[in-house]
Amino acid sequence: MLNLTTPIPGGGGSNGSGCQPVSILLGVVILLPIPTIILGLLGNIVALWIFCFKLKAWNPNNLFLFNLVIADFLVLMSLPLRIDDFLRSHWVFGDGLCSISLFLMFSNRSASMALMTVLAIYRYFKVVHPHHWFSLMTKRQAAYMLVFVWLLVISLWVPILTNNHTEVRGNRTRCLYFTCSSHFILVAMHRILTVLEFIIPMAILLFCTIRISSFLRERQMGKPEKVRKAMRVCTAIVVVFMVCFFPNMLTTIGMWVIHSYCMEDCATFKILTKLTFVALGLNFLNSALDPIVYVFSSSMFRKALCSSLPHFLRCGQDTGDAEKTASSTESQSTTQQQL
């Protein structure tokens, strides 16, 4: 039985106030959106194929997108273990793989948020400050930035790898997010991190989106089509944030409040626990929605994708033009293409 229990300070099988533990199979949460997850896997495979074999020119924007693909594959690697566990109703892979699967799930969430935020910031500088060093960064500078992002994400979730996450109850072993022996500091750190890693990037995204829109209108570049093209990247990222990460942030705050002030309200505790599992399930949809970000974020990726489709599915453009665009050099990527 694969079960993510809610953070319960003080250990024990309840929430610390005599409430019965709420047990929900994580497999159910995963299998409910399984068609979307399959589409996400296919979408990321296609994206990886295009990045590796179709794009001849690389720029910082495409490097950021490629790392987003890698982040999605990390969480998809953990799904077979979770599906097997759901079918067996028993975790048979040991504590090591349990910790690794949890690490992949939560580090993917943080990496996706960080990379999409970097994409939005990069788009902001390209539009509003085209002569700033950030908008003119080289591929090497972008690579250094990506190394920093990955090191930051790994350092935030390393504690998962250093703690035991398997617990034996009866004759079954469960892979738990928090066990009865989990330290309250680990629980508090998780709650704080879950809230901050959503609020801070979301504030940056909103700033970039509003600033780009106002800049284009002030410079009389506010034709509807131009505004839509410039805004679609930030809009797509905001939609992904709201759908995949906002519910999890809300349920985390709710559990935090009920453990702090409403310890005797078992009914609310059970409702929030169930909503927490659903919110965690929505995190997996991030991997399915990210291909939309790839299409909106890179004209080279979009045209390379169109050139790879059958002729009757081409995106309204000539095949030769698409292939030429896909194989163009980095120096041909202008600010107008970014818009």
N, C-alpha and C positions, 0 to 999 in steps of 0.2 A: 504494500500500500504506500503510494507516494503521497505525502501529505505535507503541505506547508502550514505549520501552525503559526498563529499570530504571536507577536512578541509578548511574553508573559513574565513580568518581573517576579522574582521570588521563586520561580520554578514550580514544580508540581503539575498535576494534570488539569488544573483549572486556571482561571484568570486571577487567582489570588483572592477571590471573594466567595468561593463555594459554587460558582457557576460551572456547569458541566462543559468539558471541552467540545468545541465544534469541529467535527471531522468531515472534511470534504476532499474527495479524491482530486488531486491536481490533474490527473489524466482526463477527468471529465471536462475541466476547464480548457485543457489543450485540445481535446477532440471535438468540442463544440464548434470552433471555427476552423476545423481541419481543411475544408475546401480553400479557405483564404490562405492558410499556411502553405498548402500545396502550390497555389498560385504564386505565393511569395518566393518559395524555393525555386520554381521555374523562372520567375522574373529575375532573381539574383543570379541564377546560372547563366541566363542570357546576357545579363549585364556584365558578368565576369568575362564571358566569351568576347563581348564587344570590346571591353577594355584591353583584353590581352591580345586579340587578333585583328581587330578592325581599326582601332584608333592608332594612327601612326604619329600623331602629334600629342604631346602631353604638356599640360600647363597646371598651375597650382589648383585651379578649380577641379580638373579631372583627377588630380592626386587625392584631393579631399573626398571626392565621390568614390574613388576606388577603395579607400580605407573604410568608407561606410559599407561597401559591399563586404569587405572582410569582417567587419563587426557583425553584420547580419549572419554570415556563415558560422561565426562562433556560436551563436545561440541555436542555430539550426542543427549544429553538431550534437547538441545535448538532447534534442527531441527523440531520437530513437531509443535512448535509455529510458526516457520518461514514458514513452508509449509502451515499451516492454514491461515496465514496472506496473503500468495501468492494467495490462492484460494479465499479468501474474498476480496482481494484488500483493506484491511482496518485492522488496528491494534486495536484489541478489548481487549487486556490483560492488559492495563494500563501501567503507566510509570515504576512501580516496576519490572514487568516481562520483560519489554523492556530493562531496565538497566541490569538485571540479565542475559538475553540472550546474550547481547553484552559482558558482563563480562566473561561469560563462553567461548565465541568464542575466545576472545583475550588472556585470561589467559591460555586456552588450548594451544594456539600457543607458548606462552612463556614457559609453563611447558614442552611441548614436546621438544623444543629446549634445555632447561636446562637439562632434563633427558637424552636425547640422547648424549649430551656433556659429562655428567658424565659417561655414559656407555663407550664412547670412551676413556676417561681418565683412567677409570678402566681397560680397555683392554690394554692400553698402559703400565700401571704399571705392569700388570700381565706378559706381554711379556718382556719388557725392564728392569724393576726393580722388579723382583719377590719377593725380600726380603724386599721391602719397606713396611712401615706400611699401606699404602693405598691399596696395593694388598693383604695384610693380615688382612684387617679390619674385625671385627666381624659383626654379624647381627645387634647388638645394635648400633654400630658405624655407620653402613649404615642407620639405621633408623633415627639417629640424623641428618645425612646429608640430608636425604629426608625431614625431618621437616624444615630444613633451606631452602631448595629449594622451598618448598611450601609457606613458609612465605615470601620469597623474591618475588615470583611470585604474590602472593596476594597483597603485598604492592605496587607493580608496577601498578596494574590495579584497585586498590580501588577507585581512582577518578571517574571511570566510574559509580560506584554505588552511588556516592554522587552528580551526576549531572542529570539534566532533559534531557531525550532523546526522548520525544514524542513532536510532533508538529502538530497542527491542521491547515489544509489548505483546505478551502472550507468546505465540509461536511465529510471529511475523516481525520483520524488520522494516522500519520506516525511515525514509530520507526526509528529515525535518529541517525547515529553515532555522527555527529555534527549538532546541531541546530543553528539557527541564533544568539542565545544568548550564544553560547559556547565561553569561554574566550580564548584569543589567547595564553595564557600560556599553557592551556590544549592541544591546537592544536600543539604547538611547542614541548611539552613533548612527545606527541604521535609520532611525526616524528622522534625525536632523539632516542626514545626507539626502534622504528621499525627498524632503521638502525643499532644501536649498538647491539641489541639482535640477529641480523643475523651475522654481521661482526665478533664480538668477538668469538662466538662459531665456526664459520666457520674457523677462523684462528687456533683455537685449534684443530679442526678436521683434518685439513690439516697437522698440525705439527705431531699429533699422527700417522696419516696414513704414512707419509714419514718416520718418525722415526722408526716405527715398521718394515717397509720394509727394510730400511737400516740395522737395527740391525740384522734381520734374515739372510741377505746376508753376513754381516761381520762375523757372527758366523758360517758360512757355514751351515745354516739351510735353505738355499735358494732354496730347491727343489720346483718346481712349485706347487705341490699339497699342501705342507706345507704353502707356502707363500699365496696361495689362501685362505686356511682355516683361517689363522691369519688375513688376510686383509679384509675378507668379511664383518665383522661387521662394520668397519669404512667406507668401500665402500658403504654399504647399507645406512648408515646414511647420508653420503655425497649426495647420489642420492636423498634421501628424502628431504634434505635441498634445493638442487638445484631446484627440481621440485615444491615443495610446498611453499617455503619461499623466494627464490631468486627473482621471479617476483614481489612480493609485496614490497620488499625492493627497487627494481629499480623504480617502479611507485611512491613510496613515495618520493624518491629523485627527480624524475621528477616533481611531483606536488610542491615540495618545491622550486625547481628552478624557475618554471614558475610563482609562486606567488611572488617570490622575484625579478625577473628580466624581466619577459615577461608578464606583467599584461594585455597587450592589445591583446595578441595572443589568441583569443578565439578558433580558430580552434585547436591549439595544446592543449589548456585546455580541450576541449571536448574529444579529442582522449585519452589524459592521464586519464581523468575521467573514460571513458569506460574501459580502460586497468586496472585501479585500481579495478573496480568491478570484472573483470575477475580474477585478482591476488588474491583478497580476496576469491573468489570462490575456487581457488586452495588450499587455506589453509585447506579446508575441506577434501581434498584428503589425507592430513597427516594421518587422522584417518583410511583411507583405506590402506595406505602403511605401517603403523606401524607393522601390523602382520608379514610382511616380516622381519622386524628387530628382532621380537621375535624369529623367526625360525633360523636366522643367529647368534643370540647372545647367545643362550643357547643350548648346546647339550642335556641337560636333558629335556628341553622343547620340542626340536625337536623329541627326541626319545619317549617321552610321547605322543606326537601328533601322531606319527607313530603307536604306540601300540593301539591307540584308533580308528584307521581307519579300515575299512573292510579288510579282509585278502588279497584280490587281489590288494588293494591300499597301502599295507605296503611298507615302504621305503627301501625295499631290505634287511631287517634285520629280525632275528628270533623274534617271539612274546615274548618268555620268556626272551630273552636278553633285549628287549625294556622295559618290565615291571620291570626287575631287575634294569636297569639303572634309570628308573623313580623313583623307591623307594629307591635308594641308599642314604646313609647318607651324610651329608655335608663334613665329613672328607675324603670321597672318591673323592671329586672334586679336582683334581690335576691341576698343571699348564699346563700339556699336554692336558687335557680336555678343558681348557680355550682356548688353541691355536686351 
